[in-house]
Amino acid sequence: MLTGKQKSFLRGLANTIKPVMQIGKEGLNKEGVIEVLNYLEKHELMKISINQNSDTTLEELEAAFESLDIEVVQKIGRTLVLYQHSDKVDDPIKLPVKKVQK
């Protein structure tokens, strides 16, 4: 589970990237899920857009991704920003650390 500060940091990084995948009329199928997992394994951060003709809602996609332990960092309009930590990335995203209270 990400903190608000960590989500804010990731939203800032996501500002500069364009959606790399579109969810169309058919919705999110098995191949689409595999593609998302493979992309996140290599990049950790991903932006997805949902086409206007898609019957899939943001809430359905969010539930599907959360069941796969993928964090939904941001929802804007018909766009989702996803994050999943990966040990296979050469230069992983360094998230702000939670402060420990004394």
N, C-alpha and C positions, 0 to 999 in steps of 0.2 A: 504494500500500500504506500503510495507516494504522499508526501506532505504537500500542503498548499504552496510552499516555497519551491519545492522540487517541480511541481506541475507548472508553476509560473516560469521557472527556468527553461523547461522543455518547450513551453509555448513560445518563448522568445527564440529558441533555436528553430522551431518549426515555421516561424515567419518567413524565413528565407527559402524554404523548400516548396516545390510545387507538388500537387497530387500525383502520385505514381501509379495509382490504380483507380478505376471507376467501377462502381457497382451499378449494373444495368438492370434491364427489365427482368432478367432471370434471378436476380438477387445474388446472394453469396453462396456459391456451390463448393463442393469439396476441393476442386482444383484451385479455386480462389483462396480458400483457407490455407492451402499448402503454399501458394504463392506469397501470401502475407507472412506466414511463418518463416519462409526462406529469406524474404527481404529483411524482416526484422532481425534475423540471425546475423545478417551481414552489415546492417546499418543502424539498428536499435530504434530509430525514429522514422515514422512513416505517415504520410498524409493521404487520405482516401476521400474521393468525392462520390456522391450518390447522384446518379442521373435523375432528371425530372420525371422520366417515364418509369422509374423503379417503384415497385410496390413495397419494397423493404423500407422500414422506418429506422430512424437513428437509434431508437430504443432497442429494436430487435438486434441490430448490429452490435450495439454496445453490450448487450447481454451475451451474444455469441462470442465476442472477443474476450470478455471478462471470464467466461467459462474456460478459455484457453490460457488464462493468466497473462493476458495482454492488457496493459493499462490504457484506458481511454483518457488522454490528457486534456483534450479540448473538443468541443462540439460547436461549430459555427455554421449556421445555415444548413447546408447539405454536405458539410465537410467534417471529417473526423481526423484527429491526430492521435496516433497510436505509439506506444512505447513498450519495449520489452528488453530487459538487460540481456546481453549476450557476451559470453566469454570468448567467442570466436572472432571478435572485432579487434583489429590491430590497435586502434585508438578509441577505446570506449568513452562514452559520455560520462563525465565526472559530475555527478549530482551534488548539490549542496548538502552538507551533512546536518543531521538533526542535532540540535543543541541539547546537551544533557543538563538537566536541572539538578542543583545540589540540594 
